[in-house]
Every structure is written in C-alpha cells, then in structure tokens.
Amino acid sequence: MPLSPVPRSETLSSSVYATLLHEILGGRWPPNEAAPSERELAATLHVTRHVVREALKRLQQAGLVRIAQGGSTVVLDWRVHAGLDMGFALISAGAVPFADILHDTAVLRRTIGVDAARLCALNASEEQLAAVTQAAADYPETGTLQALAEAELVLWTAIVVGSGNIAYRLALNMLMRSIEEIGADLVRGLNAEVLADRNGQVGLAAAIAARDADTAARLAHVQLSQLVNP
C-alpha cells in the first residue's frame, strides 16, 4: 500500500507513527535497509520534518528503527528487536494472525504463571497469602467473560506479587496491556466457560497457602492451559 497524506483530524505525530509502523510490520520496509529520508517522508505525508522526526524517535524507542548520527534511519527486524507491546500492531498490519498472537501470549502467560505460583508458595508473606486466598474466595462460579477475566486478574496479580519476582510483575503488566489492546477480539473468540473454574482457582490458592510449591505449580499449569487450548 503506497504512503498517502495523513488525516488532519488525528494528532499528527501519532498518525505518522502509526503509518510508518504499518509500513515496517507489514514488510514494505525490509529489515536492514534504509527508510525514506525525513524530507521524503514529510513531503509524501504532507507534514513537517519535525513531525516525522518525532514519529521516527518513537519507532526507535519501540526497537523498530535505528537512527544514525547523521540522520539516516535503518529499519530493524521486529522479530529481533521489538517487544510484546507490538502484538496488536502486528495483527493490524497483517504480519501475524490473531490466533497465533493469542495462543503465544497465553503460552507465555502460562510459563510465567506456573513459576510465579511456585515462588508465591515459597516466598509470600502471610499477608500476601491472605490476599491470594481472598481473591480465590471472591472468584465467581459463573458470570460474563469480562467479570471472570477481572476476577482472574485479581487472583493472578496477588500470586505474582506474592512471588516476589519484579520481572514477573513487569511482564504481567505488559501482558495485560497487550490483552487489553486485543480485548474485543478476545471476547469474541472465547467462551466464558474457559474461565469459569472456581474450584480450580480455590484449589490453587489453597496449595499456595499451604506452601506446597509443587502442587501449586501443577495446578497453575492446569488453570493457565485453558487459555492455551480453549
């Protein structure tokens, strides 16, 4: 798709960023090749070079381009340099099918969650264990997908906090931002029954509260596998 002037109704820098992002993720700007110059982009998109420069800086922060000291811009391979926050953009650009992003995100969530549950059983304070137990007790038996997802988030946030692993907490934050971005598709693609396992959540919380790390890890794997293969 050729570049075209951006809509004036949108914030210019954000609109230019989104346009260039799709060029990169859609494969129209191959990795390790030079992107068009600021002057060329400004003329093509009918914006100032300052607006283009701001958009390119955002792309650099996202790990998608490298801006050389002389001002030239080299496209980077998103598979090597981008982060999980590119998930929704990859779907929008048609670079990766939605089902693949959803599945792989669920696998990552399971991998982190299993170890977080194990660590929570080993490391959590009594107050943190109480928070996990309460979150499981409050988990509804039935409800809408949104209500169940919110309850599950409360429980898993308590588990990750109790694990004491800051990297897992940051990963959970990023995972939730990514899931929120594809939330509409997620709701259409899942049945509420996938999350309606209150007994499983209560059992997981009980294993953590008993400081049974092996059982907690096993039950966490069972719970989180429901989103891997819904």
N, CA and C of each residue as an Amber inpcrd file, in Angstrom:
protein
   690
   0.8460000  -1.1910000   0.0000000   0.0000000   0.0000000   0.0000000
   0.8820000   1.2400000   0.0000000   0.7460000   2.1290000  -0.9910000
   1.5930000   3.3230000  -1.0380000   1.2570000   4.2860000   0.0860000
   2.2510000   5.0650000   0.4910000   2.0260000   6.0660000   1.5170000
   1.1200000   7.1650000   0.9810000   0.3190000   7.7480000   1.8760000
  -0.5750000   8.8300000   1.4780000  -0.6380000   9.8420000   2.6070000
  -1.0890000  11.0590000   2.3330000  -1.1670000  12.0730000   3.3870000
  -1.9950000  11.5940000   4.5700000  -1.5690000  11.9650000   5.7830000
  -2.2670000  11.5180000   6.9810000  -3.4630000  12.4210000   7.2560000
  -4.5150000  11.8990000   7.9190000  -5.6870000  12.7140000   8.2390000
  -5.3370000  13.8360000   9.2030000  -5.8310000  15.0290000   8.9340000
  -5.5450000  16.1670000   9.7960000  -6.3050000  16.0970000  11.1120000
  -7.3400000  15.2510000  11.1700000  -8.1400000  15.1680000  12.3860000
  -7.4040000  14.4500000  13.5110000  -6.3510000  13.7190000  13.1830000
  -5.6130000  12.9830000  14.1950000  -4.3880000  13.7740000  14.6300000
  -3.8650000  13.4250000  15.8000000  -2.6060000  14.0110000  16.2240000
  -1.5480000  13.6160000  15.2070000  -0.8780000  14.5880000  14.6360000
  -0.0030000  14.3110000  13.5030000   1.1070000  13.3160000  13.8220000
   1.8050000  13.5300000  14.9210000   2.9270000  12.6430000  15.2120000
   2.4550000  11.2100000  15.4370000   1.3070000  11.0410000  16.1180000
   0.7750000   9.6980000  16.3610000   0.3150000   9.0550000  15.0640000
  -0.2900000   9.8480000  14.1990000  -0.7650000   9.3180000  12.9260000
   0.3970000   8.9040000  12.0310000   1.4360000   9.7340000  11.9950000
   2.6140000   9.3900000  11.2010000   3.2850000   8.1450000  11.7770000
   3.3700000   8.0840000  13.0950000   3.9480000   6.8990000  13.7490000
   3.1860000   5.6430000  13.3420000   1.8480000   5.6950000  13.4090000
   1.0350000   4.5280000  13.0580000   1.2260000   4.1430000  11.5960000
   1.3260000   5.1370000  10.7330000   1.5110000   4.8720000   9.3070000
   2.8470000   4.1820000   9.0460000   3.9090000   4.7160000   9.6350000
   5.2370000   4.1370000   9.4270000   5.3570000   2.7720000  10.0980000
   4.6910000   2.6280000  11.2370000   4.6900000   1.3410000  11.9410000
   4.1320000   0.2420000  11.0460000   3.0450000   0.5370000  10.3530000
   2.4390000  -0.4530000   9.4650000   3.3280000  -0.7450000   8.2640000
   4.0580000   0.2490000   7.8080000   4.9900000   0.0030000   6.7070000
   6.0530000  -1.0130000   7.1200000   6.5410000  -0.8770000   8.3530000
   7.6030000  -1.7710000   8.8360000   7.0490000  -3.1550000   9.1450000
   5.9870000  -3.2130000   9.9490000   5.4550000  -4.5110000  10.3580000
   4.8200000  -5.2550000   9.1920000   4.3290000  -4.5100000   8.2170000
   3.7390000  -5.1430000   7.0390000   4.7660000  -5.6300000   6.0350000
   6.0510000  -5.3780000   6.3110000   7.1130000  -5.8730000   5.4510000
   7.4100000  -5.0180000   4.2420000   6.7940000  -3.8410000   4.1610000
   7.0310000  -2.9890000   2.9960000   8.3540000  -2.2340000   3.1050000
   8.8610000  -2.1160000   4.3210000  10.2040000  -1.5960000   4.5470000
  11.0320000  -2.7550000   5.1030000  11.8210000  -3.4170000   4.2870000
  12.5550000  -4.6090000   4.7290000  13.5960000  -4.2810000   5.7990000
  13.8660000  -5.2360000   6.6860000  14.8990000  -5.0410000   7.7140000
  16.2670000  -4.7950000   7.0960000  17.0600000  -4.0140000   7.8060000
  18.4500000  -3.7210000   7.4450000  18.5820000  -2.8400000   6.2080000
  17.4800000  -2.2550000   5.7690000  17.5380000  -1.3100000   4.6620000
  17.1950000   0.0860000   5.1620000  17.6340000   1.0880000   4.4320000
  17.3830000   2.4690000   4.8320000  15.9260000   2.8350000   4.5760000
  15.3370000   3.5130000   5.5520000  13.9880000   4.0450000   5.3720000
  14.0770000   5.3280000   4.5470000  12.9720000   5.7720000   3.9750000
  12.9960000   7.0630000   3.2770000  13.4720000   8.1690000   4.2140000
  14.0690000   9.1850000   3.6610000  14.5970000  10.2760000   4.4760000
  13.4670000  11.0850000   5.1080000  13.8170000  11.8650000   6.1210000
  12.8270000  12.7380000   6.7540000  12.1830000  13.6560000   5.7200000
  13.0050000  14.1800000   4.8230000  12.4960000  15.1070000   3.8100000
  11.4800000  14.4060000   2.9000000  11.8230000  13.1910000   2.4660000
  10.9130000  12.4350000   1.5980000   9.5970000  12.1280000   2.3120000
   9.7030000  11.6790000   3.5560000   8.5010000  11.3240000   4.3060000
   7.6280000  12.5490000   4.5560000   8.2560000  13.6520000   4.8980000
   7.4950000  14.8760000   5.1480000   6.7390000  15.3100000   3.9000000
   7.3910000  15.2070000   2.7480000   6.7410000  15.6040000   1.5000000
   5.6080000  14.6490000   1.1390000   5.8400000  13.3480000   1.3250000
   4.8290000  12.3490000   0.9640000   3.6050000  12.4270000   1.8670000
   3.8440000  12.6320000   3.1640000   2.7550000  12.6220000   4.1440000
   2.1540000  14.0070000   4.3810000   2.7480000  15.0300000   3.7590000
   2.2530000  16.4050000   3.8930000   2.2980000  16.8860000   5.3460000
   3.4240000  16.6370000   5.9860000   3.6440000  17.1030000   7.3550000
   5.0330000  17.7250000   7.4230000   5.3530000  18.3100000   8.5620000
   6.6750000  18.9060000   8.7230000   7.7110000  17.8380000   9.0520000
   8.9640000  18.1770000   8.8480000  10.0370000  17.2420000   9.1910000
  10.0860000  17.0060000  10.6960000   9.6970000  18.0060000  11.4710000
   9.6720000  17.8350000  12.9270000   8.6970000  16.7220000  13.3210000
   7.5350000  16.7030000  12.6880000   6.5440000  15.6580000  12.9790000
   7.1060000  14.2900000  12.6110000   7.7450000  14.1970000  11.4570000
   8.3550000  12.9320000  11.0320000   9.4360000  12.5050000  12.0130000
  10.2420000  13.4650000  12.4540000  11.3390000  13.1580000  13.3780000
  10.8030000  12.5880000  14.6930000   9.7120000  13.1700000  15.1890000
   9.1160000  12.6680000  16.4320000   8.5980000  11.2430000  16.2460000
   7.9830000  10.9700000  15.1080000   7.4740000   9.6250000  14.8350000
   8.6200000   8.6210000  14.7400000   9.7120000   9.0170000  14.1010000
  10.8660000   8.1280000  13.9770000  11.5010000   7.8440000  15.3390000
  11.4920000   8.8370000  16.2200000  12.0160000   8.6200000  17.5690000
  11.1900000   7.5700000  18.3040000   9.8770000   7.6220000  18.1300000
   9.0150000   6.6170000  18.7620000   9.2890000   5.2310000  18.1910000
   9.5170000   5.1590000  16.8950000   9.8440000   3.8720000  16.2820000
  11.1790000   3.3450000  16.8080000  12.1100000   4.2500000  17.0430000
  13.3940000   3.8360000  17.5980000  13.2210000   3.3150000  19.0250000
  12.3900000   3.9810000  19.8210000  12.1230000   3.5310000  21.1820000
  11.4440000   2.1620000  21.1940000  10.6590000   1.8870000  20.1510000
   9.9690000   0.5970000  20.0450000  10.8780000  -0.4970000  19.4990000
  12.1110000  -0.1360000  19.1260000  13.0540000  -1.1230000  18.6170000
  12.8430000  -1.4850000  17.1620000  12.2400000  -0.5830000  16.3990000
  11.9220000  -0.8970000  15.0070000  12.8230000  -0.2000000  13.9990000
  13.5160000   0.8490000  14.4240000  14.4780000   1.5130000  13.5470000
  15.6920000   1.9300000  14.3720000  16.7780000   2.2000000  13.6600000
  17.9690000   2.7680000  14.2940000  18.3020000   4.0550000  13.5570000
  18.3530000   5.1430000  14.3030000  18.6420000   6.4440000  13.7090000
  20.1270000   6.7300000  13.8850000  20.8270000   6.8410000  12.7760000
  22.2660000   7.0820000  12.8150000  22.5420000   8.5370000  13.1530000
  23.7750000   8.8140000  13.5320000  24.1430000  10.1590000  13.9600000
  23.9320000  11.1790000  12.8480000  24.1190000  10.7640000  11.6260000
  23.9470000  11.6870000  10.5080000  22.5030000  11.9170000  10.1220000
  21.5800000  11.1930000  10.7620000  20.1690000  11.3960000  10.4790000
  19.5300000  10.3060000   9.6510000  20.3340000   9.4080000   9.0590000
  19.7470000   8.3230000   8.2690000  19.0950000   7.3020000   9.2000000
  18.0740000   6.6360000   8.6990000  17.2980000   5.6950000   9.5070000
  17.3390000   4.3130000   8.8710000  17.7290000   3.3150000   9.6590000
  17.7960000   1.9350000   9.1870000  16.6760000   1.1390000   9.8450000
  15.9610000   0.3690000   9.0550000  14.8650000  -0.4550000   9.5640000
  15.4360000  -1.6940000  10.2520000  14.8910000  -2.0210000  11.4260000
  15.3200000  -3.2000000  12.1710000  14.2740000  -4.3070000  12.0500000
  14.6980000  -5.5240000  12.2930000  13.7940000  -6.6750000  12.2310000
  12.9980000  -6.7490000  13.5280000  11.6690000  -6.6220000  13.4520000
  10.8480000  -6.6300000  14.6650000  10.9690000  -7.9470000  15.4190000
  11.2770000  -9.0330000  14.7200000  11.4130000 -10.3320000  15.3870000
  12.6010000 -10.3490000  16.3470000  13.5570000  -9.4840000  16.1000000
  14.7770000  -9.4390000  16.9120000  14.7200000  -8.3210000  17.9470000
  14.0950000  -7.1970000  17.5980000  14.2190000  -6.0050000  18.4270000
  12.9330000  -5.5340000  19.1060000  11.7680000  -5.9230000  18.6160000
  10.5140000  -5.3940000  19.1670000  10.1160000  -6.1320000  20.4420000
   9.1650000  -5.5450000  21.1740000   8.6810000  -6.1410000  22.4100000
   7.2650000  -6.6660000  22.2670000   6.7640000  -7.2330000  23.3580000
   5.4280000  -7.8230000  23.3580000   4.3450000  -6.7880000  23.0830000
   4.6350000  -5.5220000  23.3600000   3.6440000  -4.4810000  23.1400000
   3.3460000  -4.2540000  21.6560000   4.0820000  -4.9200000  20.7810000
   3.8220000  -4.8200000  19.3470000   2.7620000  -5.8140000  18.8830000
   2.2290000  -6.6230000  19.7990000   1.2980000  -7.6760000  19.4130000
   0.1070000  -7.1820000  18.6160000  -0.5890000  -6.1630000  19.1320000
  -1.7790000  -5.6610000  18.4470000  -1.4110000  -5.0500000  17.1010000
  -0.2900000  -4.3330000  17.0500000   0.1350000  -3.7190000  15.7920000
   0.4640000  -4.7840000  14.7480000   1.0470000  -5.8990000  15.1850000
   1.3520000  -6.9840000  14.2540000   0.0760000  -7.5590000  13.6500000
  -0.9670000  -7.6640000  14.4780000  -2.2570000  -8.1480000  13.9780000
  -2.8320000  -7.1610000  12.9700000  -2.8220000  -5.8790000  13.3340000
  -3.3960000  -4.8480000  12.4670000  -2.6750000  -4.7730000  11.1280000
  -1.3550000  -4.9860000  11.1610000  -0.5670000  -4.9080000   9.9320000
  -0.6470000  -6.1860000   9.1120000  -1.2900000  -7.2160000   9.6510000
  -1.3910000  -8.4830000   8.9390000  -0.1100000  -9.2820000   8.9480000
   0.8160000  -8.9280000   9.8580000   2.1020000  -9.6230000   9.8970000
   1.9980000 -10.9770000  10.5840000   1.1030000 -11.0790000  11.5660000
   0.9210000 -12.3190000  12.3200000  -0.5770000 -12.5230000  12.5390000
  -1.1090000 -13.7200000  12.3120000  -2.5390000 -13.9630000  12.5360000
  -2.9240000 -13.7620000  14.0000000  -4.1460000 -13.2850000  14.2080000
  -4.6300000 -13.0480000  15.5650000  -4.5390000 -14.3060000  16.4190000
  -4.9340000 -15.4500000  15.8590000  -4.9350000 -16.6940000  16.6330000
  -3.5360000 -17.0360000  17.1310000  -2.5210000 -16.7460000  16.3210000
  -1.1420000 -17.0490000  16.7210000  -0.6980000 -16.1590000  17.8780000
  -1.0270000 -14.8600000  17.7930000  -0.6560000 -13.9380000  18.8720000
  -1.3480000 -14.3390000  20.1680000  -2.6420000 -14.6510000  20.0770000
  -3.3990000 -15.0290000  21.2680000  -2.8320000 -16.2960000  21.8930000
  -2.5550000 -17.2950000  21.0620000  -2.0130000 -18.5560000  21.5670000
  -0.6480000 -18.3530000  22.2120000   0.2310000 -17.6410000  21.5190000
   1.5900000 -17.4790000  22.0290000   1.6190000 -16.6200000  23.2950000
   0.7230000 -15.6360000  23.3740000   0.6270000 -14.8320000  24.5900000
   0.1560000 -15.6920000  25.7560000  -0.7910000 -16.5840000  25.4860000
  -1.2850000 -17.4820000  26.5300000  -0.1980000 -18.4470000  26.9900000
   0.6390000 -18.9050000  26.0660000   1.7500000 -19.7950000  26.4320000
   2.7420000 -19.0620000  27.3310000   3.0590000 -17.8150000  26.9710000
   3.9730000 -17.0260000  27.7990000   3.3780000 -16.8000000  29.1820000
   2.0910000 -16.4900000  29.2110000   1.4020000 -16.2690000  30.4890000
   1.4640000 -17.5240000  31.3580000   1.2700000 -18.6790000  30.7400000
   1.3310000 -19.9350000  31.4920000   2.7400000 -20.1890000  32.0260000
   3.7300000 -19.9430000  31.1980000   5.1120000 -20.1770000  31.6100000
   5.4750000 -19.3400000  32.8320000   5.1030000 -18.0650000  32.7850000
   5.3840000 -17.1800000  33.9130000   4.5260000 -17.5600000  35.1160000
   3.2420000 -17.8440000  34.8580000   2.3140000 -18.1170000  35.9490000
   2.6640000 -19.3450000  36.7580000   3.1120000 -20.3980000  36.0920000
   3.4670000 -21.6320000  36.8050000   4.5960000 -21.3680000  37.7930000
   5.6250000 -20.6740000  37.3430000   6.7430000 -20.4020000  38.2500000
   6.3600000 -19.3770000  39.3040000   5.5090000 -18.4090000  38.9390000
   5.0620000 -17.4180000  39.9220000   4.2820000 -18.0900000  41.0440000
   3.4420000 -19.0670000  40.7020000   2.6820000 -19.7900000  41.7250000
   3.6220000 -20.5670000  42.6450000   4.6340000 -21.1800000  42.0570000
   5.6170000 -21.9210000  42.8550000   6.3540000 -20.9890000  43.8120000
   6.8100000 -19.8550000  43.2810000   7.5430000 -18.9000000  44.1080000
   6.6540000 -18.2720000  45.1730000   5.3910000 -18.0490000  44.8290000
   4.4600000 -17.4700000  45.7990000   4.3060000 -18.4030000  46.9960000
   4.1890000 -19.6990000  46.7240000   4.0690000 -20.6750000  47.8170000
   5.3140000 -20.6730000  48.7010000   6.4540000 -20.4030000  48.1060000
   7.7070000 -20.4340000  48.8590000   8.0200000 -19.1110000  49.5560000
   7.6760000 -17.9910000  48.9120000   8.1980000 -16.7010000  49.3580000
   7.1850000 -15.7320000  49.9480000   5.9050000 -15.9330000  49.6970000
   4.9130000 -14.9250000  50.0770000   4.8270000 -14.7450000  51.5880000
   4.5630000 -13.5100000  51.9900000   4.3110000 -13.2330000  53.4020000
   2.9150000 -13.7330000  53.7600000   2.6210000 -13.7770000  55.0410000
   1.2900000 -14.2150000  55.4610000   0.2160000 -13.2750000  54.9190000
   0.5220000 -12.0030000  54.8730000  -0.4330000 -11.0290000  54.3290000
  -0.6810000 -11.2800000  52.8510000   0.3760000 -11.5900000  52.1200000
   0.2300000 -11.8690000  50.6920000  -0.5280000 -13.1710000  50.4570000
  -0.2790000 -14.1750000  51.2960000  -1.0300000 -15.4280000  51.1830000
  -2.5160000 -15.1880000  51.4410000  -2.8080000 -14.3200000  52.4020000
  -4.2050000 -13.9990000  52.7020000  -4.8700000 -13.3230000  51.5090000
  -4.1180000 -12.4830000  50.7910000  -4.6680000 -11.8040000  49.6170000
  -4.9880000 -12.8110000  48.5150000  -4.1210000 -13.8060000  48.3380000
  -4.3710000 -14.8530000  47.3410000  -5.6140000 -15.6510000  47.7230000
  -5.6970000 -16.0400000  48.9860000  -6.8470000 -16.8170000  49.4600000
  -8.1460000 -16.0450000  49.2950000  -8.1200000 -14.7520000  49.6020000
  -9.3200000 -13.9260000  49.4820000  -9.7370000 -13.7590000  48.0270000
  -8.7560000 -13.5760000  47.1580000  -9.0710000 -13.4240000  45.7330000
  -9.7380000 -14.6790000  45.1860000  -9.2750000 -15.8450000  45.6340000
  -9.8910000 -17.0990000  45.1930000 -11.2890000 -17.2550000  45.7790000
 -11.4550000 -16.8610000  47.0400000 -12.7730000 -16.9580000  47.6790000
 -13.7900000 -16.0570000  46.9860000 -13.3290000 -14.9260000  46.4660000
 -14.2160000 -13.9750000  45.7890000 -14.4730000 -14.3440000  44.3330000
 -13.8020000 -15.3710000  43.8430000 -13.9240000 -15.7460000  42.4310000
 -15.3400000 -16.2610000  42.1610000 -16.0390000 -15.7050000  41.1780000
 -17.4240000 -16.1230000  40.9220000 -17.5070000 -17.5010000  40.2700000
 -18.5950000 -18.2010000  40.5310000 -18.8020000 -19.5050000  39.9070000
 -19.2360000 -19.3570000  38.4560000 -20.0180000 -18.3210000  38.1820000
 -20.4710000 -18.0440000  36.8250000 -20.4420000 -16.5350000  36.6100000
 -20.6400000 -16.1390000  35.3670000 -20.6730000 -14.7150000  35.0620000
 -20.2550000 -14.4680000  33.6330000 -20.2070000 -13.2010000  33.2700000
 -19.7580000 -12.8440000  31.9300000 -18.2600000 -13.0760000  31.8120000
 -17.7860000 -13.1480000  30.5850000 -16.3540000 -13.3230000  30.3660000
 -15.5750000 -12.1720000  30.9880000 -16.0950000 -10.9570000  30.8690000
 -15.4010000  -9.8020000  31.4340000 -15.2940000  -9.9080000  32.9490000
 -16.3880000 -10.2980000  33.6080000 -16.3740000 -10.4090000  35.0680000
 -15.4010000 -11.4930000  35.5230000 -15.4040000 -12.6170000  34.8230000
 -14.4950000 -13.7050000  35.1800000 -13.0430000 -13.3150000  34.9190000
 -12.8110000 -12.6080000  33.8180000 -11.4480000 -12.1800000  33.5000000
 -10.9280000 -11.2020000  34.5470000 -11.7930000 -10.3150000  35.0160000
 -11.3860000  -9.3600000  36.0510000 -11.0570000 -10.0810000  37.3540000
 -11.8640000 -11.0840000  37.7060000 -11.6030000 -11.8500000  38.9300000
 -10.3060000 -12.6350000  38.8090000 -10.0590000 -13.1860000  37.6260000
  -8.8230000 -13.9400000  37.4250000  -7.6080000 -13.0220000  37.5110000
  -7.7510000 -11.8020000  36.9860000  -6.6470000 -10.8500000  37.0550000
  -6.3190000 -10.5030000  38.5030000  -7.3440000 -10.3130000  39.3320000
  -7.1150000 -10.0140000  40.7510000  -6.3420000 -11.1550000  41.4080000
  -6.7540000 -12.3870000  41.1200000  -6.0850000 -13.5440000  41.7120000
  -4.6350000 -13.6420000  41.2570000  -4.4180000 -13.5210000  39.9500000
  -3.0570000 -13.7000000  39.4490000  -2.1490000 -12.5330000  39.7930000
  -2.7210000 -11.3610000  39.9460000  -1.9120000 -10.2430000  40.4250000
  -1.4230000 -10.5240000  41.8390000  -2.3150000 -11.0570000  42.6750000
  -1.9240000 -11.4020000  44.0480000  -0.8440000 -12.4800000  44.0570000
  -0.9640000 -13.4540000  43.1550000   0.0310000 -14.5280000  43.0890000
   1.3830000 -13.9900000  42.6360000   1.3720000 -13.1640000  41.6000000
   2.6350000 -12.6220000  41.0880000   3.2870000 -11.7000000  42.1170000
   2.4850000 -10.8900000  42.7950000   3.0330000 -10.0370000  43.8550000
   3.6500000 -10.9080000  44.9500000   2.9640000 -11.9740000  45.3200000
   3.4740000 -12.8660000  46.3530000   4.7220000 -13.6190000  45.9450000
   4.9380000 -13.7670000  44.6390000   6.1380000 -14.4740000  44.1740000
   7.4070000 -13.6980000  44.5000000   7.2670000 -12.3780000  44.6360000
   8.4270000 -11.5480000  44.9340000   9.3260000 -11.2930000  43.7460000
   8.8810000 -11.6720000  42.5490000   9.7040000 -11.5130000  41.3480000
   9.2590000 -10.2590000  40.5940000  10.0960000  -9.2350000  40.6140000
   9.7420000  -7.9690000  39.9790000   9.6070000  -8.1270000  38.4690000
  10.4740000  -8.9380000  37.8660000  10.4050000  -9.1340000  36.4160000
   9.0740000  -9.7620000  36.0220000   8.5730000 -10.6960000  36.8290000
   7.2740000 -11.2990000  36.5390000   6.1650000 -10.2560000  36.6520000
   6.2880000  -9.3560000  37.6230000   5.2700000  -8.3170000  37.7790000
   5.2560000  -7.3970000  36.5590000   6.4250000  -7.0130000  36.0870000
   6.5020000  -6.1640000  34.8990000   5.9720000  -6.9020000  33.6700000
   6.2860000  -8.1990000  33.5820000   5.7930000  -8.9930000  32.4570000
   4.2730000  -9.0910000  32.4960000   3.7050000  -9.2550000  33.7030000
   2.2500000  -9.3030000  33.8370000   1.6290000  -7.9910000  33.3790000
   2.2400000  -6.8730000  33.7630000   1.7290000  -5.5720000  33.3340000
   1.7020000  -5.4670000  31.8120000   2.7900000  -5.9140000  31.1740000
   2.8640000  -5.8370000  29.7170000   1.8680000  -6.7910000  29.0690000
   1.7310000  -7.9800000  29.6470000   0.7650000  -8.9330000  29.1160000
  -0.6460000  -8.3670000  29.1720000  -0.9800000  -7.7270000  30.2890000
  -2.3290000  -7.1900000  30.4360000  -2.5710000  -6.0410000  29.4620000
  -1.5550000  -5.2170000  29.2290000  -1.7240000  -4.1420000  28.2450000
  -1.9580000  -4.7260000  26.8570000  -1.2260000  -5.7870000  26.5370000
  -1.3870000  -6.4180000  25.2280000  -2.7700000  -7.0380000  25.0900000
  -3.2370000  -7.6990000  26.1500000  -4.5540000  -8.3280000  26.1080000
  -5.6480000  -7.2790000  26.0210000  -5.4660000  -6.1470000  26.7180000
  -6.4560000  -5.0740000  26.6440000  -6.5700000  -4.5340000  25.2220000
  -5.4360000  -4.4610000  24.5210000  -5.4510000  -3.9420000  23.1560000
  -6.2310000  -4.8480000  22.2110000  -6.1900000  -6.1510000  22.4590000
  -6.9150000  -7.0790000  21.5910000  -8.1640000  -7.5900000  22.2880000
  -8.6430000  -6.8220000  23.2640000  -9.7610000  -7.2620000  24.0910000
 -11.0140000  -7.6030000  23.3170000 -11.3690000  -6.7910000  22.3350000
 -12.5990000  -7.0450000  21.5870000 -12.5340000  -8.3900000  20.8760000
 -11.4120000  -8.6690000  20.2500000 -11.2550000  -9.9490000  19.5720000
 -11.2120000 -11.0950000  20.5730000 -10.6010000 -10.8320000  21.7300000
 -10.5180000 -11.8650000  22.7590000 -11.9100000 -12.2610000  23.2260000
 -12.7680000 -11.2710000  23.4600000 -14.1260000 -11.5520000  23.9200000
 -14.8990000 -12.3400000  22.8700000 -14.7150000 -11.9800000  21.5980000
 -15.4330000 -12.6910000  20.5420000 -14.9340000 -14.1230000  20.3830000
 -13.6610000 -14.3510000  20.7150000 -13.0700000 -15.6500000  20.4350000
 -13.1320000 -16.6520000  21.5640000 -13.5600000 -16.2410000  22.7580000
 -13.5580000 -17.1520000  23.8920000 -14.9530000 -17.3060000  24.4840000
 -15.1570000 -18.4230000  25.1320000 -16.3870000 -18.6730000  25.8660000
 -16.1020000 -18.4610000  27.3440000 -17.0690000 -17.9070000  28.0660000
 -16.8700000 -17.6300000  29.4880000 -16.5280000 -18.8890000  30.2740000
 -16.9330000 -20.0570000  29.7700000 -16.6680000 -21.3030000  30.4830000
 -15.1730000 -21.5790000  30.6280000 -14.3700000 -20.9760000  29.7400000
 -12.9210000 -21.1750000  29.8130000 -12.3780000 -20.7070000  31.1600000
 -12.9820000 -19.6540000  31.7190000 -12.5020000 -19.0990000  32.9860000
 -13.3850000 -19.4720000  34.1780000 -14.4730000 -20.1920000  33.9220000
 -15.4360000 -20.4760000  34.9950000 -15.0750000 -21.7490000  35.7510000
 -13.9090000 -21.7670000  36.3430000 -13.4620000 -22.9220000  37.1320000
 -13.0950000 -22.4300000  38.5280000 -14.1020000 -22.0690000  39.2900000
 -13.8550000 -21.5270000  40.6280000 -13.1580000 -22.5540000  41.5170000
 -13.5770000 -23.8140000  41.4150000 -12.9590000 -24.8450000  42.2520000
 -11.4610000 -24.9660000  41.9710000 -11.1080000 -24.8440000  40.6970000
  -9.6970000 -24.9110000  40.3440000  -8.9100000 -23.7490000  40.9210000
  -9.4980000 -22.5560000  40.8920000  -8.8210000 -21.3800000  41.4360000
  -8.6770000 -21.4870000  42.9560000  -9.7340000 -21.9790000  43.6130000
  -9.6850000 -22.1480000  45.0660000  -8.6430000 -23.1990000  45.4400000
  -8.5770000 -24.2800000  44.6640000  -7.5850000 -25.3180000  44.9280000
  -6.1690000 -24.8070000  44.7640000  -5.9500000 -23.9920000  43.7400000
  -4.6350000 -23.3910000  43.5240000  -4.2560000 -22.5040000  44.7010000
  -5.1890000 -21.6610000  45.1260000  -4.9170000 -20.7640000  46.2520000
  -4.6350000 -21.5520000  47.5300000  -5.3500000 -22.6630000  47.7140000
  -5.1420000 -23.4810000  48.9110000  -3.7440000 -24.1010000  48.9160000
  -3.2870000 -24.5430000  47.7440000  -1.9390000 -25.1200000  47.6560000
  -0.8820000 -24.0630000  47.9560000  -1.1010000 -22.8580000  47.4590000
  -0.1550000 -21.7760000  47.7330000  -0.1570000 -21.4450000  49.2220000
  -1.3560000 -21.3460000  49.8140000  -1.4580000 -21.0180000  51.2380000
  -0.8110000 -22.0900000  52.1090000  -0.8500000 -23.3440000  51.6390000
  -0.2220000 -24.4470000  52.3780000   1.2780000 -24.5220000  52.1130000
   1.7710000 -23.6270000  51.2720000   3.1860000 -23.5740000  50.8750000
   3.6420000 -24.8780000  50.2180000   2.7180000 -25.4600000  49.4610000
   3.0180000 -26.6620000  48.6880000   3.3810000 -26.2170000  47.2700000
   4.6540000 -25.9250000  47.0660000   5.0960000 -25.3160000  45.8130000
   4.8620000 -26.2210000  44.6080000   5.1220000 -27.5150000  44.7510000
   4.9690000 -28.4230000  43.6140000   3.5090000 -28.5260000  43.1750000
   2.6150000 -28.6630000  44.1460000   1.1930000 -28.7450000  43.8100000
   0.7010000 -27.4260000  43.2270000   1.1630000 -26.3170000  43.7730000
   0.7660000 -25.0070000  43.2550000   1.1830000 -24.8590000  41.7950000
   2.4000000 -25.2800000  41.4710000   2.8780000 -25.1890000  40.0880000
   2.0490000 -26.0810000  39.1690000   1.7280000 -27.2830000  39.6340000
   0.9450000 -28.2120000  38.8110000  -0.4610000 -27.6680000  38.5550000
  -1.1040000 -27.1550000  39.5920000  -2.4570000 -26.6260000  39.4310000
  -2.4660000 -25.3510000  38.5910000  -1.4240000 -24.5440000  38.7290000
  -1.3230000 -23.3370000  37.9060000  -1.2190000 -23.7120000  36.4320000
  -0.4650000 -24.7550000  36.1460000  -0.3320000 -25.2130000  34.7630000
  -1.6890000 -25.6420000  34.2110000  -2.4570000 -26.3380000  35.0190000
  -3.7910000 -26.7780000  34.5900000  -4.6820000 -25.5710000  34.3070000
  -4.7030000 -24.6090000  35.2330000  -5.5640000 -23.4440000  35.0730000
  -5.1840000 -22.6190000  33.8460000  -3.9130000 -22.3600000  33.6860000
  -3.4740000 -21.4750000  32.6110000  -3.4530000 -22.1650000  31.2550000
  -3.5020000 -23.4860000  31.2400000  -3.5670000 -24.2040000  29.9660000
  -4.9290000 -24.0530000  29.3020000  -5.9390000 -23.6460000  30.0610000
  -7.2780000 -23.4970000  29.4880000  -7.3330000 -22.3820000  28.4520000
  -6.4490000 -21.3970000  28.5850000  -6.3930000 -20.3350000  27.5810000
  -5.4510000 -20.6800000  26.4340000  -4.5430000 -21.6330000  26.6730000
  -3.6410000 -22.0530000  25.6050000  -4.4030000 -22.8860000  24.5800000
  -5.2820000 -23.7500000  25.0800000  -6.0990000 -24.5940000  24.2040000
  -7.5630000 -24.4830000  24.6120000  -8.1780000 -23.3060000  24.3460000
  -9.5670000 -23.0880000  24.7870000 -10.5570000 -23.9860000  24.0520000
